[in-house]
Amino acid sequence: MNFIDRERPIGIFDSGIGGLTVVKRLAATLPNENLIYFGDTARVPYGSKSNSTVIEYALQDAKFLTTKNVKAIVVACNTASSVAISALKEKYDIPIIGMIEPGTEFALKATQNKKVGVIGTMATVDNEAYSKALKRTGVKIDVFEKACPLFVPLAEEGWTKHKATYEIAEEYLTELKGRNIDTLILGCTHYPILADVIQKVVGENVKLIDSGIAAAELVKAEIERIGLINNSHSFGN
């Protein structure tokens, strides 16, 4: 594997600015890597679209990134991760990393009482992406999912401390609080932008799982496995 191959960028896409939370995690975990981010702000949100439409959009996003000679693609969108990963892996022979599996792994390690909450878009919740992933582990866990569609526009607008954001969070999360969860998966990459509000509403005793952190670790492992990690001493861009 030559030096130029290792310097190829990692591509990341999402429906809007939410995926930048994943870019931040990748930059911290892999500071030497070059990153290219594509935010499909013209078609945000993906969470309210049909599965077939999301798959179509994801394939288009990935196609754009491959024109930039990326060595791996991070699907920094839980909705696309829940419905389009198989189609992407079938089409491209580079590593494709989504949000669901890494987030699931982190949640399993975090929970003590085996009661896990999941918040996400309508599509992610309707597809039971995290419930199915947790079930595949074989560990007996009670999973409680809640769609929080208004969190995406609130994050896009930067309303991180607005009174309306707190009120909406209370409306969405009160039911989950009553389930005695000790772990809450932020099942949309926009949601870490609202993490302070979410934490305040659910309480400090509930561990928030940011799938972006978990995904960054998996990306590192994958590009190390195929010998494409950038070992140069210069910081990426």
C-alpha positions in Angstrom: 0.0 0.0 0.0 1.7 3.3 -1.0 1.8 6.6 0.8 -0.6 8.3 -1.6 -3.3 5.6 -0.9 -3.0 6.3 2.8 -3.5 10.0 2.3 -6.8 9.6 0.5 -9.6 11.2 2.4 -12.4 9.7 4.4 -15.8 10.7 3.1 -18.7 11.5 5.4 -22.3 12.4 4.5 -25.5 13.3 6.3 -28.8 15.1 5.4 -27.7 18.4 7.0 -25.3 19.7 9.7 -25.8 16.8 12.1 -23.0 14.8 10.6 -20.6 17.5 11.6 -20.8 16.0 15.1 -19.4 12.9 13.6 -16.7 14.8 11.7 -15.7 16.3 15.1 -15.3 12.9 16.6 -13.3 11.6 13.6 -11.0 14.5 13.7 -10.3 13.9 17.4 -9.8 10.1 16.9 -7.9 10.4 13.6 -6.1 13.8 13.6 -3.9 12.9 10.6 -6.7 11.9 8.3 -8.1 14.1 5.5 -11.9 14.4 5.8 -14.5 15.4 3.2 -18.0 16.2 4.4 -21.2 16.3 2.3 -24.3 17.7 4.0 -27.4 17.4 1.9 -29.0 20.5 3.2 -31.3 20.8 0.2 -33.2 17.6 1.2 -33.0 17.7 5.0 -34.4 15.8 6.8 -34.1 12.3 5.6 -36.0 11.0 8.6 -39.4 11.8 7.2 -38.7 10.3 3.7 -39.7 6.8 2.5 -37.1 4.0 2.8 -36.7 3.9 -1.0 -36.1 7.6 -1.2 -33.5 7.5 1.5 -31.7 4.7 -0.2 -31.7 6.7 -3.5 -30.3 9.8 -1.7 -27.7 7.8 0.1 -26.4 6.2 -3.1 -26.3 9.7 -4.7 -24.4 11.1 -1.7 -21.9 8.2 -1.8 -21.4 8.5 -5.5 -20.4 12.1 -5.1 -17.9 11.2 -2.4 -16.3 8.5 -4.5 -15.5 11.1 -7.1 -13.2 12.5 -4.5 -11.3 9.2 -4.3 -12.3 8.5 -0.7 -10.9 5.4 1.0 -13.9 4.9 3.3 -17.4 6.3 3.7 -19.0 7.1 7.0 -22.8 7.2 6.8 -23.2 10.0 9.5 -27.0 9.6 9.4 -28.9 7.1 11.5 -31.8 7.1 9.1 -29.6 6.2 6.1 -27.7 3.8 8.3 -30.9 2.0 9.2 -32.1 1.4 5.6 -29.3 2.0 3.1 -26.1 0.3 4.5 -26.7 -2.9 2.6 -27.2 -1.1 -0.7 -24.1 0.9 -0.2 -21.9 -2.1 0.7 -23.2 -4.0 -2.3 -22.2 -1.1 -4.6 -18.9 -0.1 -3.2 -15.8 -2.1 -2.3 -14.4 0.4 0.3 -15.4 0.3 4.0 -18.9 1.7 4.6 -19.4 2.5 8.3 -22.9 3.4 9.7 -24.1 4.6 13.0 -26.3 1.7 14.3 -23.8 -1.0 15.1 -21.2 1.2 16.8 -23.9 2.9 18.9 -25.4 -0.4 19.9 -22.0 -1.7 21.1 -21.4 1.4 23.2 -24.9 1.2 24.7 -24.4 -2.5 25.7 -21.2 -1.5 27.5 -22.8 1.4 29.3 -26.1 0.0 30.6 -26.2 -1.5 34.1 -29.9 -2.2 34.4 -30.4 -3.4 30.8 -33.0 -0.7 30.1 -32.0 1.3 27.1 -33.9 4.2 25.5 -33.5 5.2 21.9 -34.5 8.6 20.3 -34.4 9.1 16.6 -36.2 10.2 13.5 -39.5 8.6 12.5 -37.7 6.4 10.0 -35.1 5.1 12.4 -37.7 4.4 15.0 -40.2 2.9 12.6 -37.5 0.6 11.2 -36.6 -0.5 14.8 -33.0 -0.2 13.8 -31.5 -0.1 17.3 -34.0 -2.6 18.7 -33.1 -5.1 16.0 -29.3 -4.5 16.4 -29.5 -4.9 20.2 -31.6 -8.1 19.8 -28.9 -9.6 17.4 -26.4 -9.3 20.2 -28.3 -12.0 22.2 -28.2 -9.9 25.4 -31.6 -9.6 27.0 -32.3 -5.9 27.1 -35.5 -3.8 27.3 -35.5 -1.2 24.6 -37.8 1.8 24.5 -37.8 3.9 21.3 -39.2 7.4 20.8 -39.3 9.4 17.6 -38.3 13.0 18.1 -38.7 14.6 14.7 -38.6 18.2 15.8 -35.1 17.9 17.2 -33.6 18.0 13.7 -35.0 21.4 12.8 -34.2 22.8 16.2 -30.6 21.6 15.8 -30.4 23.0 12.3 -31.6 26.4 13.6 -29.1 26.3 16.5 -31.8 26.5 19.1 -29.7 24.8 21.7 -30.9 26.8 24.7 -34.2 28.1 23.5 -37.2 27.7 25.8 -39.2 25.9 23.1 -36.4 23.3 22.8 -36.7 22.5 26.5 -40.5 22.3 26.3 -40.4 20.0 23.3 -37.7 17.8 24.9 -39.9 17.5 28.0 -42.8 16.4 25.8 -40.8 13.8 24.0 -38.7 12.4 26.8 -41.1 12.2 29.8 -42.3 8.8 28.7 -38.8 7.4 28.5 -37.9 8.8 32.0 -40.8 6.8 33.3 -39.2 3.6 31.9 -36.3 3.8 34.4 -33.7 3.8 31.6 -30.1 4.2 32.5 -28.8 4.6 29.0 -30.1 6.7 26.1 -28.9 6.3 22.5 -28.9 9.6 20.6 -30.1 7.9 17.4 -29.7 10.8 15.1 -26.4 12.7 14.5 -28.2 16.0 15.0 -29.1 15.2 18.6 -25.6 15.6 20.2 -26.1 19.3 19.3 -29.0 19.3 21.8 -27.2 17.0 24.3 -27.2 19.6 27.1 -31.0 20.0 26.9 -31.6 16.3 26.6 -29.3 15.5 29.6 -31.1 18.1 31.7 -34.5 16.6 30.9 -33.6 12.9 31.4 -31.3 13.5 34.4 -27.6 13.2 35.1 -28.0 9.5 36.0 -28.8 8.6 32.4 -25.8 7.9 30.2 -26.1 9.5 26.7 -24.7 7.5 23.8 -23.2 9.5 21.0 -22.9 7.1 18.0 -20.4 9.4 16.4 -17.8 8.6 19.0 -18.4 4.8 18.6 -18.3 5.1 14.8 -15.0 7.0 14.9 -13.4 4.1 16.7 -14.8 1.7 14.2 -13.5 3.8 11.3 -10.0 3.7 12.8 -10.1 0.0 13.2 -11.3 -0.6 9.6 -8.7 1.6 7.9 -6.0 0.1 10.1 -7.2 -3.4 9.1 -6.9 -2.6 5.4 -3.6 -0.8 5.8 -4.8 2.7 4.8 -4.4 4.6 8.1 -2.5 7.9 7.5 0.6 7.7 9.6 2.0 11.1 8.4 3.0 13.6 11.1 0.9 16.4 9.6 -2.6 17.1 10.7 -5.4 16.3 8.2 -7.8 18.8 6.7 
